[in-house]
Amino acid sequence: QVQLVESGGGLVQPGGSLRLSCAASGSIFGISAMGWYRQAPGKQRDMVARVTSGGSTNYADSVKGRFTVSRNNAKNTVYLQMNSLKPEDTAVYYCNAVRWQRDSWGQGTQVTVSS
């Protein structure tokens, strides 16, 4: 079982920045990818960004050039640096880890972009 704990959400004005962090603990051996998903009210949960253990990354088209995902394997932590935030980025952001093809999820952290 992988436990994920997120931090770093909050309220920010349009054009601002936030950095999310997610620390993994428990059965972390074998985690192949970690990343971030988000879910806005009334919408499905969608992938935002992910990074594999080898360092490969992929992003949703809507965040390319604005968000950066990174991973510290020694600390079992994944980060999401979010710049040039827009109101449409408002959502609950969930950390995700894939281990032996099974998903684990964090509790979610709210990101609100509003003036």
Salt bridges, closest charged atoms under 4 A:
ASP61 OD1 - LYS64 NZ 3.09
ASP89 OD1 - ARG38 NH1 2.96
ASP89 OD2 - ARG66 NH1 2.76
